[in-house]
Amino acid sequence: MRLTEATESARQVRDLLARLETRRHGRPWNLAEIALGFVGDVGDLAKLVQGAGGVRDIPDLSSRLSHELADCLWCVLVLADQLDVDIETAFTDTMRQLTEHARSELGES
């Protein structure tokens, strides 16, 4: 799946969840609440990474790790979409900048 397809899938799930949130709470989550949910997901991911490193004993680790990574990616895609960030271009540009920086620091420019 390409990033643009993943973004469209994330948008569709976000729309569905917004309907569910409206039914349950009278309104969909706002941008700040989505970002706060992302922070929680990153915390959950950190614990699972500790499990992968042998620091925590977590049952069904592989499945839970895969799920949490996908949750985090979903949040990034939704936040980028709602903030009108072209995440595909931003990712490409950032990887180029990081590559140039690392090569420069290594003397490989």
C-alpha positions as CSV (number, residue, x, y, z in Angstrom):
1,M,0.0,0.0,0.0
2,R,1.4,3.4,-1.0
3,L,1.4,6.3,1.5
4,T,-1.4,8.1,-0.4
5,E,-3.6,5.0,-0.2
6,A,-2.8,4.6,3.5
7,T,-3.8,8.2,4.0
8,E,-7.1,7.7,2.3
9,S,-7.7,4.6,4.4
10,A,-6.8,6.5,7.5
11,R,-9.2,9.3,6.5
12,Q,-12.1,6.8,6.0
13,V,-11.5,5.2,9.4
14,R,-11.3,8.7,11.0
15,D,-14.6,9.6,9.4
16,L,-16.2,6.5,10.8
17,L,-14.8,7.0,14.2
18,A,-16.0,10.7,14.2
19,R,-19.5,9.4,13.6
20,L,-19.1,6.9,16.5
21,E,-17.7,9.7,18.8
22,T,-20.6,11.9,17.9
23,R,-23.0,9.2,18.8
24,R,-21.3,8.5,22.1
25,H,-20.2,12.0,23.2
26,G,-22.2,14.4,21.1
27,R,-19.2,15.5,19.0
28,P,-16.2,14.1,17.3
29,W,-12.7,14.4,18.8
30,N,-11.0,17.6,17.9
31,L,-7.4,17.9,16.6
32,A,-5.9,18.3,20.1
33,E,-7.8,15.2,21.3
34,I,-6.5,13.2,18.4
35,A,-2.9,14.4,19.2
36,L,-3.4,13.4,22.8
37,G,-4.6,10.0,21.8
38,F,-1.4,9.7,19.7
39,V,0.7,10.5,22.8
40,G,-1.1,7.7,24.6
41,D,-0.4,5.3,21.7
42,V,3.3,6.3,21.7
43,G,3.4,5.5,25.4
44,D,1.9,2.1,24.7
45,L,4.4,1.5,21.9
46,A,7.3,2.4,24.3
47,K,6.2,-0.3,26.7
48,L,5.9,-2.8,23.9
49,V,9.4,-1.9,22.7
50,Q,10.6,-2.6,26.2
51,G,9.0,-6.0,25.9
52,A,10.8,-6.6,22.7
53,G,14.1,-5.6,24.5
54,G,13.4,-8.1,27.3
55,V,12.6,-5.5,29.9
56,R,8.9,-6.3,30.2
57,D,7.1,-9.6,30.0
58,I,4.2,-9.0,27.5
59,P,2.0,-11.7,26.2
60,D,1.3,-11.8,22.5
61,L,4.1,-9.2,22.0
62,S,4.5,-9.5,18.2
63,S,0.8,-9.0,17.5
64,R,0.4,-6.2,20.0
65,L,3.6,-4.5,18.7
66,S,2.3,-4.6,15.1
67,H,-1.0,-3.3,16.1
68,E,0.4,-0.3,18.1
69,L,2.8,0.6,15.3
70,A,-0.1,0.7,12.9
71,D,-2.1,2.8,15.4
72,C,0.7,5.3,15.6
73,L,1.0,5.4,11.8
74,W,-2.7,6.0,11.6
75,C,-2.5,8.9,14.0
76,V,0.4,10.5,12.0
77,L,-1.5,10.1,8.8
78,V,-4.7,11.6,10.3
79,L,-2.9,14.5,11.9
80,A,-1.1,15.3,8.7
81,D,-4.3,15.1,6.7
82,Q,-6.2,17.3,9.1
83,L,-3.3,19.8,9.2
84,D,-3.0,19.9,5.4
85,V,0.5,18.5,5.5
86,D,1.6,16.6,2.4
87,I,3.1,13.8,4.5
88,E,4.6,12.0,1.5
89,T,6.5,15.0,0.4
90,A,7.5,15.9,4.0
91,F,8.8,12.4,4.6
92,T,10.8,12.4,1.3
93,D,12.3,15.8,2.1
94,T,13.1,14.9,5.7
95,M,14.8,11.7,4.7
96,R,16.9,13.6,2.2
97,Q,17.9,16.2,4.9
98,L,18.7,13.5,7.4
99,T,20.8,11.6,4.8
100,E,22.7,14.7,3.9
101,H,23.3,15.6,7.5
102,A,24.6,12.1,8.4
103,R,26.8,11.9,5.4
104,S,28.2,15.4,6.1
105,E,28.9,14.4,9.7
106,L,30.6,11.2,8.5
107,G,32.7,13.1,6.0
108,E,30.9,11.4,3.1
109,S,29.5,14.5,1.4
